[in-house]
């Protein structure tokens, strides 16, 4: 199976940003029934107006910085920080002093916290009748053999 590559960033963004945005451009990197992954580029003084959606979303700042608002609380964010946008909670983002880039990961379906509650109780104690699995990682397998006919270095 060939390696799949998705291009995003400069030259690959839509000129008109997602609905409810001003000065934001972006590109969907992946979308299926499990969720959507997008890159968003905020120009100076750009924004995503506060809105809500039914999905858990992570707003991952990869360059620059700006602000996010979640349920009325606002904080400054910078590259290397990820903010959780919970389902059905108003949230938004904006860049004021300079540009900001973010990867947005929107997960479809219910949050796993309800399932986690079925498996664990209290401070991580297993539910009666459920035992904790034991195991270890396997070491790396044998090194692959280069194929010079395919242009691989030896």
FIMITOR-525575 format. One record per atom (N, C-alpha, C): atom name; residue number from 0; x, y, z. Coordinates in Angstrom, 2 decimals. Each point is the difference from the previous one (the first is absolute). Example, Ala and Ser with C-alpha at 12.3 -4.5 7.8 and 13.67 -1.06 7.14 Angstrom:
BEGIN
+------+-----+---------+---------+---------+
| atom |  nr |       u |       v |       w |
+------+-----+---------+---------+---------+
|    N |   0 |   13.19 |   -5.69 |    7.80 |
|   CA |   0 |   -0.89 |    1.19 |    0.00 |
|    C |   0 |    0.90 |    1.20 |    0.00 |
|    N |   1 |   -0.35 |    1.05 |   -0.72 |
|   CA |   1 |    0.82 |    1.19 |    0.06 |
|    C |   1 |   -0.77 |    1.09 |    0.73 |
+------+-----+---------+---------+---------+
end
This chain:
BEGIN
+------+-----+---------+---------+---------+
| atom |  nr |       u |       v |       w |
+------+-----+---------+---------+---------+
|    N |   0 |    0.85 |   -1.17 |    0.00 |
|   CA |   0 |   -0.85 |    1.17 |    0.00 |
|    C |   0 |    0.90 |    1.24 |    0.00 |
|    N |   1 |   -0.22 |    0.94 |   -0.91 |
|   CA |   1 |    0.86 |    1.19 |   -0.05 |
|    C |   1 |   -0.28 |    0.93 |    1.20 |
|    N |   2 |    1.01 |    0.77 |    0.37 |
|   CA |   2 |   -0.13 |    0.97 |    1.08 |
|    C |   2 |   -0.90 |    1.13 |   -0.48 |
|    N |   3 |   -0.98 |    0.34 |    0.82 |
|   CA |   3 |   -0.92 |    1.08 |   -0.34 |
|    C |   3 |    0.51 |    1.30 |    0.63 |
|    N |   4 |    0.08 |    1.05 |   -0.80 |
|   CA |   4 |    0.47 |    1.31 |    0.46 |
|    C |   4 |   -1.09 |    1.02 |   -0.28 |
|    N |   5 |   -0.34 |    0.79 |    0.99 |
|   CA |   5 |   -0.97 |    1.10 |   -0.17 |
|    C |   5 |    0.76 |    1.30 |    0.14 |
|    N |   6 |   -0.17 |    0.89 |   -0.95 |
|   CA |   6 |    0.68 |    1.29 |    0.05 |
|    C |   6 |   -0.92 |    1.05 |    0.62 |
|    N |   7 |    0.59 |    0.85 |    0.83 |
|   CA |   7 |   -0.73 |    1.12 |    0.60 |
|    C |   7 |    1.00 |    1.12 |    0.19 |
|    N |   8 |   -0.48 |    1.12 |    0.47 |
|   CA |   8 |    0.88 |    1.15 |    0.22 |
|    C |   8 |   -0.09 |    0.96 |   -1.18 |
|    N |   9 |    1.00 |    0.86 |   -0.11 |
|   CA |   9 |    0.01 |    1.03 |   -1.03 |
|    C |   9 |   -0.18 |   -0.64 |   -1.38 |
|    N |  10 |   -0.89 |    0.55 |   -0.79 |
|   CA |  10 |   -0.27 |   -0.50 |   -1.34 |
|    C |  10 |   -1.06 |   -1.08 |   -0.07 |
|    N |  11 |   -0.43 |   -0.50 |    1.14 |
|   CA |  11 |   -0.99 |   -1.08 |    0.01 |
|    C |  11 |   -1.27 |    0.37 |    0.77 |
|    N |  12 |   -0.05 |    1.18 |    0.57 |
|   CA |  12 |   -1.16 |    0.41 |    0.81 |
|    C |  12 |   -1.09 |    0.59 |   -0.89 |
|    N |  13 |   -1.27 |   -0.17 |    0.46 |
|   CA |  13 |   -1.12 |    0.65 |   -0.68 |
|    C |  13 |    0.10 |    1.50 |    0.26 |
|    N |  14 |   -0.33 |    0.79 |   -0.99 |
|   CA |  14 |    0.06 |    1.46 |    0.15 |
|    C |  14 |   -1.06 |    0.49 |    0.98 |
|    N |  15 |   -1.18 |   -0.60 |   -0.05 |
|   CA |  15 |   -1.05 |    0.37 |    0.94 |
|    C |  15 |    0.04 |   -1.01 |    1.15 |
|    N |  16 |    0.10 |    0.51 |    1.20 |
|   CA |  16 |    0.11 |   -0.86 |    1.17 |
|    C |  16 |   -1.30 |   -0.70 |    0.33 |
|    N |  17 |    0.04 |   -0.82 |    1.02 |
|   CA |  17 |   -1.22 |   -0.70 |    0.44 |
|    C |  17 |   -1.10 |    1.00 |    0.37 |
|    N |  18 |   -1.26 |   -0.40 |   -0.07 |
|   CA |  18 |   -1.10 |    0.90 |    0.40 |
|    C |  18 |    0.20 |    0.50 |    1.43 |
|    N |  19 |   -0.33 |    1.27 |    0.24 |
|   CA |  19 |    0.15 |    0.57 |    1.34 |
|    C |  19 |    1.39 |    0.50 |    0.30 |
|    N |  20 |    0.84 |    0.14 |   -1.04 |
|   CA |  20 |    1.36 |    0.49 |    0.21 |
|    C |  20 |    0.23 |    1.29 |   -0.77 |
|    N |  21 |    0.96 |    0.78 |    0.49 |
|   CA |  21 |    0.44 |    1.22 |   -0.68 |
|    C |  21 |    1.52 |   -0.03 |   -0.04 |
|    N |  22 |    0.59 |    0.06 |   -1.19 |
|   CA |  22 |    1.45 |    0.02 |   -0.14 |
|    C |  22 |    0.67 |   -1.34 |    0.25 |
|    N |  23 |   -0.77 |   -1.07 |   -0.02 |
|   CA |  23 |    0.55 |   -1.35 |    0.25 |
|    C |  23 |   -0.09 |   -0.79 |   -1.30 |
|    N |  24 |    1.11 |   -0.63 |   -0.37 |
|   CA |  24 |   -0.02 |   -0.92 |   -1.14 |
|    C |  24 |    0.33 |   -1.39 |    0.54 |
|    N |  25 |   -0.31 |   -1.02 |   -0.78 |
|   CA |  25 |    0.25 |   -1.35 |    0.50 |
|    C |  25 |   -0.09 |   -1.05 |   -1.06 |
|    N |  26 |    0.33 |   -1.20 |    0.42 |
|   CA |  26 |   -0.03 |   -1.15 |   -0.89 |
|    C |  26 |   -0.33 |   -1.23 |    0.80 |
|    N |  27 |   -0.99 |   -0.77 |   -0.45 |
|   CA |  27 |   -0.30 |   -1.28 |    0.64 |
|    C |  27 |    1.10 |   -0.98 |   -0.40 |
|    N |  28 |    0.59 |   -0.63 |    0.98 |
|   CA |  28 |    1.06 |   -0.99 |   -0.24 |
|    C |  28 |   -0.62 |   -1.39 |   -0.11 |
|    N |  29 |   -0.99 |   -0.28 |    0.85 |
|   CA |  29 |   -0.65 |   -1.32 |    0.01 |
|    C |  29 |   -1.42 |    0.15 |    0.51 |
|    N |  30 |   -0.90 |   -0.76 |   -0.59 |
|   CA |  30 |   -1.39 |    0.01 |    0.46 |
|    C |  30 |   -0.62 |   -1.36 |   -0.29 |
|    N |  31 |   -0.58 |   -0.61 |    1.04 |
|   CA |  31 |   -0.78 |   -1.22 |   -0.17 |
|    C |  31 |   -0.97 |   -0.09 |    1.16 |
|    N |  32 |   -0.64 |   -1.14 |    0.17 |
|   CA |  32 |   -1.02 |   -0.16 |    1.04 |
|    C |  32 |    0.57 |    0.14 |    1.41 |
|    N |  33 |    1.32 |   -0.17 |    0.15 |
|   CA |  33 |    0.62 |    0.11 |    1.32 |
|    C |  33 |    0.28 |    1.43 |    0.41 |
|    N |  34 |    0.12 |    0.91 |   -0.99 |
|   CA |  34 |    0.27 |    1.39 |    0.32 |
|    C |  34 |    0.65 |    0.75 |   -1.13 |
|    N |  35 |    0.44 |    1.22 |    0.33 |
|   CA |  35 |    0.60 |    0.90 |   -0.99 |
|    C |  35 |    1.28 |    0.58 |    0.58 |
|    N |  36 |    1.06 |    0.06 |   -0.82 |
|   CA |  36 |    1.24 |    0.65 |    0.37 |
|    C |  36 |    0.23 |    1.12 |   -1.01 |
|    N |  37 |    0.19 |    1.23 |    0.49 |
|   CA |  37 |    0.18 |    1.15 |   -0.86 |
|    C |  37 |    1.17 |    0.85 |    0.47 |
|    N |  38 |    0.58 |    0.74 |   -0.93 |
|   CA |  38 |    0.98 |    1.03 |    0.33 |
|    C |  38 |   -0.69 |    1.34 |   -0.18 |
|    N |  39 |    0.15 |    0.90 |    0.98 |
|   CA |  39 |   -0.55 |    1.34 |   -0.09 |
|    C |  39 |    1.12 |    1.01 |    0.13 |
|    N |  40 |   -0.04 |    1.03 |   -0.83 |
|   CA |  40 |    0.99 |    1.08 |    0.05 |
|    C |  40 |   -0.74 |    1.30 |    0.30 |
|    N |  41 |    0.35 |    0.61 |    1.12 |
|   CA |  41 |   -0.61 |    1.25 |    0.43 |
|    C |  41 |    0.92 |    1.15 |   -0.38 |
|    N |  42 |   -0.52 |    0.97 |   -0.74 |
|   CA |  42 |    0.74 |    1.23 |   -0.27 |
|    C |  42 |   -0.12 |    0.88 |    1.24 |
|    N |  43 |    0.79 |    1.06 |    0.08 |
|   CA |  43 |   -0.13 |    0.94 |    1.11 |
|    C |  43 |   -1.43 |    0.53 |    0.01 |
|    N |  44 |   -0.60 |    0.12 |    1.17 |
|   CA |  44 |   -1.37 |    0.49 |    0.20 |
|    C |  44 |   -1.05 |   -0.89 |   -0.67 |
|    N |  45 |    0.22 |   -1.30 |   -0.02 |
|   CA |  45 |   -0.97 |   -0.94 |   -0.57 |
|    C |  45 |   -0.66 |   -0.76 |    1.14 |
|    N |  46 |   -1.12 |   -0.71 |   -0.34 |
|   CA |  46 |   -0.71 |   -0.68 |    1.08 |
|    C |  46 |   -0.92 |   -1.11 |   -0.50 |
|    N |  47 |   -0.29 |   -0.91 |    0.92 |
|   CA |  47 |   -1.10 |   -0.95 |   -0.12 |
|    C |  47 |   -1.01 |    0.47 |    1.03 |
|    N |  48 |   -1.16 |    0.41 |   -0.46 |
|   CA |  48 |   -1.03 |    0.47 |    0.92 |
|    C |  48 |   -0.42 |   -1.13 |    0.94 |
|    N |  49 |   -0.34 |    0.35 |    1.26 |
|   CA |  49 |   -0.46 |   -1.04 |    0.93 |
|    C |  49 |   -1.18 |   -0.78 |   -0.56 |
|    N |  50 |    0.07 |   -1.30 |    0.14 |
|   CA |  50 |   -1.02 |   -0.92 |   -0.49 |
|    C |  50 |    0.13 |   -1.29 |    0.79 |
|    N |  51 |   -0.88 |   -0.95 |   -0.20 |
|   CA |  51 |    0.15 |   -1.30 |    0.63 |
|    C |  51 |   -0.31 |   -1.07 |   -1.04 |
|    N |  52 |    0.46 |   -1.21 |    0.27 |
|   CA |  52 |   -0.34 |   -1.14 |   -0.85 |
|    C |  52 |   -0.05 |   -1.23 |    0.89 |
|    N |  53 |   -0.57 |   -1.09 |   -0.48 |
|   CA |  53 |   -0.21 |   -1.18 |    0.84 |
|    C |  53 |    1.23 |   -0.88 |    0.20 |
|    N |  54 |    1.14 |    0.39 |   -0.56 |
|   CA |  54 |    1.18 |   -0.86 |    0.04 |
|    C |  54 |    1.09 |    0.53 |    0.91 |
|    N |  55 |    0.75 |   -0.89 |    0.63 |
|   CA |  55 |    1.20 |    0.37 |    0.73 |
|    C |  55 |    1.04 |    0.45 |   -1.02 |
|    N |  56 |    0.65 |    1.14 |    0.27 |
|   CA |  56 |    0.96 |    0.56 |   -0.95 |
|    C |  56 |    1.26 |    0.45 |    0.73 |
|    N |  57 |    1.14 |   -0.27 |   -0.60 |
|   CA |  57 |    1.28 |    0.50 |    0.50 |
|    C |  57 |    0.50 |    1.08 |   -0.94 |
|    N |  58 |    0.34 |    1.17 |    0.54 |
|   CA |  58 |    0.56 |    1.12 |   -0.74 |
|    C |  58 |    1.48 |    0.04 |    0.37 |
|    N |  59 |    0.87 |   -0.43 |   -0.93 |
|   CA |  59 |    1.42 |   -0.18 |    0.26 |
|    C |  59 |    0.78 |    1.12 |   -0.70 |
|    N |  60 |    0.56 |    0.92 |    0.77 |
|   CA |  60 |    0.74 |    1.13 |   -0.56 |
|    C |  60 |    1.39 |   -0.47 |   -0.40 |
|    N |  61 |    0.35 |    0.17 |   -1.28 |
|   CA |  61 |    1.30 |   -0.46 |   -0.48 |
|    C |  61 |    0.94 |    1.14 |   -0.39 |
|    N |  62 |   -0.52 |    1.22 |   -0.07 |
|   CA |  62 |    0.84 |    1.14 |   -0.35 |
|    C |  62 |   -0.67 |    1.28 |    0.48 |
|    N |  63 |    0.79 |    0.92 |    0.51 |
|   CA |  63 |   -0.55 |    1.28 |    0.44 |
|    C |  63 |   -0.82 |   -0.16 |    1.27 |
|    N |  64 |   -1.00 |    0.85 |    0.12 |
|   CA |  64 |   -0.85 |   -0.05 |    1.18 |
|    C |  64 |   -1.18 |    0.92 |   -0.13 |
|    N |  65 |   -0.87 |   -0.06 |    0.97 |
|   CA |  65 |   -1.21 |    0.81 |   -0.01 |
|    C |  65 |   -0.81 |   -0.29 |    1.25 |
|    N |  66 |   -1.30 |   -0.06 |   -0.18 |
|   CA |  66 |   -0.93 |   -0.19 |    1.11 |
|    C |  66 |   -1.02 |   -1.08 |   -0.34 |
|    N |  67 |   -0.48 |   -0.69 |    1.03 |
|   CA |  67 |   -1.16 |   -0.88 |   -0.14 |
|    C |  67 |   -0.99 |    0.35 |    1.10 |
|    N |  68 |   -1.24 |   -0.29 |   -0.28 |
|   CA |  68 |   -1.06 |    0.17 |    0.98 |
|    C |  68 |   -0.77 |   -1.31 |    0.06 |
|    N |  69 |   -0.26 |   -0.47 |    1.23 |
|   CA |  69 |   -0.77 |   -1.22 |    0.22 |
|    C |  69 |   -0.99 |    0.29 |    1.10 |
|    N |  70 |   -1.28 |   -0.06 |   -0.34 |
|   CA |  70 |   -1.08 |    0.21 |    0.96 |
|    C |  70 |    0.18 |    1.31 |    0.78 |
|    N |  71 |    0.39 |    1.07 |   -0.73 |
|   CA |  71 |    0.13 |    1.32 |    0.61 |
|    C |  71 |    1.35 |    0.29 |    0.62 |
|    N |  72 |    0.85 |   -1.02 |    0.19 |
|   CA |  72 |    1.34 |    0.21 |    0.58 |
|    C |  72 |    1.00 |    0.13 |   -1.14 |
|    N |  73 |    0.82 |    1.07 |    0.02 |
|   CA |  73 |    0.98 |    0.17 |   -1.07 |
|    C |  73 |    1.41 |   -0.06 |    0.54 |
|    N |  74 |    0.90 |   -0.59 |   -0.81 |
|   CA |  74 |    1.41 |   -0.10 |    0.37 |
|    C |  74 |    0.86 |    0.22 |   -1.24 |
|    N |  75 |    1.22 |    0.47 |    0.23 |
|   CA |  75 |    0.97 |    0.16 |   -1.08 |
|    C |  75 |    0.64 |   -1.36 |   -0.25 |
|    N |  76 |    0.24 |   -0.34 |   -1.27 |
|   CA |  76 |    0.63 |   -1.26 |   -0.37 |
|    C |  76 |    1.17 |    0.27 |   -0.93 |
|    N |  77 |    0.94 |   -0.92 |   -0.03 |
|   CA |  77 |    1.19 |    0.13 |   -0.84 |
|    C |  77 |    0.37 |   -1.36 |   -0.58 |
|    N |  78 |    0.91 |    0.03 |   -0.96 |
|   CA |  78 |    0.46 |   -1.24 |   -0.64 |
|    C |  78 |    0.42 |   -1.01 |    1.06 |
|    N |  79 |   -0.42 |   -1.24 |   -0.20 |
|   CA |  79 |    0.33 |   -1.06 |    0.93 |
|    C |  79 |   -1.07 |   -0.24 |    1.05 |
|    N |  80 |   -1.15 |    0.69 |   -0.13 |
|   CA |  80 |   -1.10 |   -0.19 |    0.94 |
|    C |  80 |   -1.23 |   -0.52 |   -0.73 |
|    N |  81 |   -0.75 |   -0.87 |    0.66 |
|   CA |  81 |   -1.23 |   -0.56 |   -0.56 |
|    C |  81 |   -1.14 |    0.31 |    0.96 |
|    N |  82 |   -1.12 |    0.46 |   -0.54 |
|   CA |  82 |   -1.15 |    0.37 |    0.82 |
|    C |  82 |   -1.17 |   -0.92 |   -0.36 |
|    N |  83 |   -0.65 |   -0.53 |    1.03 |
|   CA |  83 |   -1.17 |   -0.86 |   -0.20 |
|    C |  83 |   -1.24 |    0.87 |   -0.16 |
|    N |  84 |   -0.74 |   -0.25 |   -1.07 |
|   CA |  84 |   -1.31 |    0.61 |   -0.21 |
|    C |  84 |   -1.02 |   -1.11 |    0.22 |
|    N |  85 |   -0.62 |   -0.05 |    1.20 |
|   CA |  85 |   -0.94 |   -1.08 |    0.29 |
|    C |  85 |   -1.24 |    0.07 |   -0.89 |
|    N |  86 |   -0.70 |   -1.12 |   -0.17 |
|   CA |  86 |   -1.22 |    0.00 |   -0.81 |
|    C |  86 |   -1.07 |    0.90 |    0.62 |
|    N |  87 |   -0.74 |    0.66 |   -0.88 |
|   CA |  87 |   -1.15 |    0.82 |    0.38 |
|    C |  87 |    0.34 |    1.14 |    0.95 |
|    N |  88 |    1.25 |    0.48 |   -0.02 |
|   CA |  88 |    0.43 |    1.13 |    0.82 |
|    C |  88 |    0.49 |    1.10 |   -0.95 |
|    N |  89 |   -0.48 |    1.23 |    0.15 |
|   CA |  89 |    0.45 |    1.08 |   -0.89 |
|    C |  89 |    1.52 |    0.20 |    0.10 |
|    N |  90 |    0.63 |    0.15 |   -1.17 |
|   CA |  90 |    1.44 |    0.20 |   -0.07 |
|    C |  90 |    0.34 |    0.82 |   -1.24 |
|    N |  91 |    1.17 |    0.62 |   -0.01 |
|   CA |  91 |    0.46 |    0.79 |   -1.12 |
|    C |  91 |    1.49 |    0.25 |    0.14 |
|    N |  92 |    0.58 |    0.69 |   -0.98 |
|   CA |  92 |    1.44 |    0.31 |    0.03 |
|    C |  92 |    0.25 |    1.25 |   -0.83 |
|    N |  93 |    1.08 |    0.70 |    0.33 |
|   CA |  93 |    0.39 |    1.15 |   -0.81 |
|    C |  93 |    1.47 |    0.31 |    0.19 |
|    N |  94 |    0.55 |    0.66 |   -1.00 |
|   CA |  94 |    1.39 |    0.48 |    0.03 |
|    C |  94 |   -0.06 |    1.52 |   -0.05 |
|    N |  95 |    0.72 |    0.66 |    0.91 |
|   CA |  95 |   -0.06 |    1.45 |    0.02 |
|    C |  95 |    1.31 |    0.65 |   -0.42 |
|    N |  96 |    1.10 |   -0.33 |    0.62 |
|   CA |  96 |    1.27 |    0.68 |   -0.25 |
|    C |  96 |    0.77 |   -0.54 |   -1.21 |
|    N |  97 |   -0.26 |   -1.21 |   -0.38 |
|   CA |  97 |    0.72 |   -0.61 |   -1.11 |
|    C |  97 |   -0.73 |   -1.25 |   -0.46 |
|    N |  98 |    0.55 |   -0.71 |   -0.97 |
|   CA |  98 |   -0.66 |   -1.20 |   -0.52 |
|    C |  98 |    0.08 |   -1.17 |    0.97 |
|    N |  99 |   -0.88 |   -0.96 |   -0.22 |
|   CA |  99 |   -0.02 |   -1.23 |    0.79 |
|    C |  99 |   -0.41 |   -1.13 |   -0.95 |
|    N | 100 |    0.62 |   -1.18 |    0.15 |
|   CA | 100 |   -0.40 |   -1.20 |   -0.74 |
|    C | 100 |   -0.37 |   -1.07 |    1.00 |
|    N | 101 |   -1.04 |   -0.76 |   -0.35 |
|   CA | 101 |   -0.47 |   -1.06 |    0.90 |
|    C | 101 |   -0.45 |   -1.21 |   -0.81 |
|    N | 102 |    0.16 |   -1.16 |    0.60 |
|   CA | 102 |   -0.59 |   -1.22 |   -0.52 |
|    C | 102 |   -1.23 |   -0.25 |    0.87 |
|    N | 103 |   -1.14 |   -0.21 |   -0.63 |
|   CA | 103 |   -1.24 |   -0.23 |    0.71 |
|    C | 103 |   -0.40 |   -1.46 |   -0.23 |
|    N | 104 |   -0.15 |   -0.74 |    1.11 |
|   CA | 104 |   -0.37 |   -1.42 |   -0.06 |
|    C | 104 |   -1.39 |   -0.12 |    0.61 |
|    N | 105 |   -0.99 |   -0.25 |   -0.83 |
|   CA | 105 |   -1.38 |   -0.13 |    0.44 |
|    C | 105 |   -0.38 |   -1.47 |   -0.02 |
|    N | 106 |   -0.31 |   -0.54 |    1.18 |
|   CA | 106 |   -0.31 |   -1.42 |    0.15 |
|    C | 106 |   -1.50 |   -0.20 |   -0.06 |
|    N | 107 |   -0.46 |   -0.86 |   -0.88 |
|   CA | 107 |   -1.43 |   -0.26 |   -0.12 |
|    C | 107 |   -0.44 |   -1.00 |    1.05 |
|    N | 108 |   -1.25 |    0.06 |    0.38 |
|   CA | 108 |   -0.54 |   -0.97 |    0.93 |
|    C | 108 |    0.14 |    0.44 |    1.45 |
|    N | 109 |   -0.51 |   -0.83 |    0.89 |
|   CA | 109 |    0.00 |    0.36 |    1.42 |
|    C | 109 |    1.40 |   -0.03 |    0.59 |
|    N | 110 |    0.18 |    0.75 |    1.05 |
|   CA | 110 |    1.26 |    0.05 |    0.74 |
|    C | 110 |    0.19 |   -1.34 |    0.71 |
|    N | 111 |    1.23 |   -0.45 |    0.14 |
|   CA | 111 |    0.27 |   -1.30 |    0.62 |
|    C | 111 |   -0.15 |    0.02 |    1.52 |
|    N | 112 |   -0.24 |    1.15 |    0.60 |
|   CA | 112 |   -0.07 |    0.05 |    1.46 |
|    C | 112 |   -1.10 |   -0.89 |    0.56 |
|    N | 113 |   -1.09 |   -0.18 |   -0.74 |
|   CA | 113 |   -1.06 |   -0.87 |    0.49 |
|    C | 113 |    0.46 |   -1.45 |    0.00 |
|    N | 114 |    0.78 |   -0.40 |   -0.98 |
|   CA | 114 |    0.52 |   -1.36 |   -0.05 |
|    C | 114 |    1.04 |   -0.20 |    1.09 |
|    N | 115 |    0.86 |    1.01 |    0.21 |
|   CA | 115 |    1.03 |   -0.09 |    1.03 |
|    C | 115 |   -0.65 |   -0.26 |    1.36 |
|    N | 116 |   -1.15 |    0.61 |    0.26 |
|   CA | 116 |   -0.70 |   -0.19 |    1.25 |
|    C | 116 |   -0.47 |   -1.43 |    0.20 |
|    N | 117 |   -0.26 |   -0.72 |   -1.07 |
|   CA | 117 |   -0.43 |   -1.40 |    0.10 |
|    C | 117 |    1.16 |   -0.93 |    0.34 |
|    N | 118 |    1.20 |    0.39 |   -0.40 |
|   CA | 118 |    1.16 |   -0.87 |    0.17 |
|    C | 118 |    0.68 |    0.23 |    1.34 |
|    N | 119 |    0.06 |    1.28 |    0.44 |
|   CA | 119 |    0.68 |    0.32 |    1.24 |
|    C | 119 |   -0.95 |    0.69 |    0.96 |
|    N | 120 |    0.27 |   -0.17 |    1.28 |
|   CA | 120 |   -0.78 |    0.71 |    1.02 |
|    C | 120 |    0.98 |    0.68 |    0.93 |
|    N | 121 |   -0.46 |    1.01 |    0.70 |
|   CA | 121 |    0.85 |    0.69 |    0.96 |
|    C | 121 |    1.24 |    0.55 |   -0.66 |
|    N | 122 |    1.14 |   -0.19 |    0.63 |
|   CA | 122 |    1.27 |    0.54 |   -0.50 |
|    C | 122 |    0.72 |   -1.05 |   -0.84 |
|    N | 123 |   -0.67 |   -0.55 |   -0.95 |
|   CA | 123 |    0.63 |   -0.96 |   -0.89 |
|    C | 123 |   -0.09 |   -1.44 |    0.45 |
|    N | 124 |   -0.80 |   -0.29 |    1.02 |
|   CA | 124 |   -0.17 |   -1.39 |    0.44 |
|    C | 124 |   -0.78 |   -0.77 |   -1.03 |
|    N | 125 |    0.44 |   -1.19 |   -0.35 |
|   CA | 125 |   -0.77 |   -0.79 |   -0.96 |
|    C | 125 |   -1.37 |   -0.36 |    0.54 |
|    N | 126 |   -0.97 |   -0.13 |   -0.87 |
|   CA | 126 |   -1.33 |   -0.45 |    0.37 |
|    C | 126 |    0.10 |   -1.45 |    0.42 |
|    N | 127 |   -0.82 |   -0.41 |    0.98 |
|   CA | 127 |    0.02 |   -1.39 |    0.47 |
|    C | 127 |   -0.15 |   -0.95 |   -1.18 |
|    N | 128 |    0.81 |   -1.02 |   -0.04 |
|   CA | 128 |   -0.10 |   -1.00 |   -1.05 |
|    C | 128 |    0.86 |    0.32 |   -1.22 |
|    N | 129 |    0.63 |    1.18 |   -0.02 |
|   CA | 129 |    0.85 |    0.37 |   -1.14 |
|    C | 129 |    1.43 |    0.07 |    0.50 |
|    N | 130 |    0.89 |   -0.77 |   -0.62 |
|   CA | 130 |    1.39 |    0.02 |    0.44 |
|    C | 130 |    0.83 |    0.85 |   -0.97 |
|    N | 131 |    1.05 |    0.56 |    0.52 |
|   CA | 131 |    0.89 |    0.85 |   -0.79 |
|    C | 131 |    0.88 |   -0.90 |   -0.86 |
|    N | 132 |    0.13 |    0.33 |   -1.27 |
|   CA | 132 |    0.84 |   -0.78 |   -0.90 |
|    C | 132 |    1.47 |    0.22 |    0.28 |
|    N | 133 |    0.81 |   -1.01 |   -0.26 |
|   CA | 133 |    1.44 |    0.09 |    0.17 |
|    C | 133 |    0.64 |   -0.30 |   -1.34 |
|    N | 134 |    1.10 |    0.68 |   -0.29 |
|   CA | 134 |    0.68 |   -0.25 |   -1.26 |
|    C | 134 |    1.26 |    0.82 |   -0.09 |
|    N | 135 |    0.67 |   -0.09 |   -1.13 |
|   CA | 135 |    1.21 |    0.79 |   -0.23 |
|    C | 135 |    0.11 |    0.26 |   -1.49 |
|    N | 136 |    0.80 |    0.99 |   -0.33 |
|   CA | 136 |    0.22 |    0.33 |   -1.41 |
|    C | 136 |    1.02 |   -0.96 |   -0.59 |
|    N | 137 |   -0.21 |   -0.36 |   -1.24 |
|   CA | 137 |    0.98 |   -0.80 |   -0.72 |
|    C | 137 |    1.07 |    0.93 |   -0.51 |
|    N | 138 |    1.18 |   -0.48 |   -0.12 |
|   CA | 138 |    1.08 |    0.79 |   -0.58 |
|    C | 138 |   -0.22 |    0.17 |   -1.49 |
|    N | 139 |    0.83 |    0.80 |   -0.64 |
|   CA | 139 |   -0.16 |    0.16 |   -1.44 |
|    C | 139 |    0.27 |   -1.31 |   -0.73 |
|    N | 140 |   -0.69 |   -0.17 |   -1.09 |
|   CA | 140 |    0.20 |   -1.20 |   -0.81 |
|    C | 140 |    1.29 |    0.12 |   -0.79 |
|    N | 141 |    0.24 |   -0.95 |   -0.88 |
|   CA | 141 |    1.22 |    0.07 |   -0.81 |
|    C | 141 |   -0.04 |    1.22 |   -0.91 |
|    N | 142 |    1.17 |    0.54 |   -0.28 |
|   CA | 142 |    0.09 |    1.18 |   -0.87 |
|    C | 142 |   -0.47 |   -0.37 |   -1.41 |
|    N | 143 |   -0.74 |    0.91 |   -0.66 |
|   CA | 143 |   -0.43 |   -0.30 |   -1.36 |
|    C | 143 |    1.19 |   -0.08 |   -0.95 |
|    N | 144 |   -0.13 |   -0.83 |   -1.00 |
|   CA | 144 |    1.06 |   -0.15 |   -1.00 |
|    C | 144 |   -0.24 |    1.02 |   -1.11 |
|    N | 145 |    0.98 |    0.89 |   -0.28 |
|   CA | 145 |   -0.20 |    1.01 |   -1.05 |
|    C | 145 |   -0.21 |   -0.65 |   -1.37 |
|    N | 146 |   -0.79 |    0.65 |   -0.84 |
|   CA | 146 |   -0.30 |   -0.47 |   -1.35 |
|    C | 146 |    0.59 |    0.98 |   -1.00 |
|    N | 147 |    1.23 |   -0.27 |   -0.50 |
|   CA | 147 |    0.65 |    0.93 |   -0.93 |
|    C | 147 |   -0.80 |    0.19 |   -1.30 |
|    N | 148 |   -0.79 |   -1.02 |   -0.40 |
|   CA | 148 |   -0.80 |    0.12 |   -1.21 |
|    C | 148 |   -1.10 |    1.04 |    0.16 |
|    N | 149 |   -0.40 |    0.29 |    1.25 |
|   CA | 149 |   -1.03 |    0.99 |    0.27 |
|    C | 149 |    0.61 |    1.35 |    0.31 |
|    N | 150 |    1.33 |    0.13 |   -0.15 |
|   CA | 150 |    0.66 |    1.27 |    0.24 |
|    C | 150 |    0.39 |    0.24 |    1.45 |
|    N | 151 |   -0.10 |   -1.04 |    0.85 |
|   CA | 151 |    0.35 |    0.16 |    1.40 |
|    C | 151 |    1.50 |   -0.11 |    0.16 |
|    N | 152 |    0.60 |    0.86 |    0.86 |
|   CA | 152 |    1.44 |   -0.09 |    0.23 |
|    C | 152 |    0.37 |   -1.28 |    0.75 |
|    N | 153 |    1.20 |   -0.49 |   -0.26 |
|   CA | 153 |    0.45 |   -1.23 |    0.67 |
|    C | 153 |    0.80 |    0.33 |    1.22 |
+------+-----+---------+---------+---------+
end
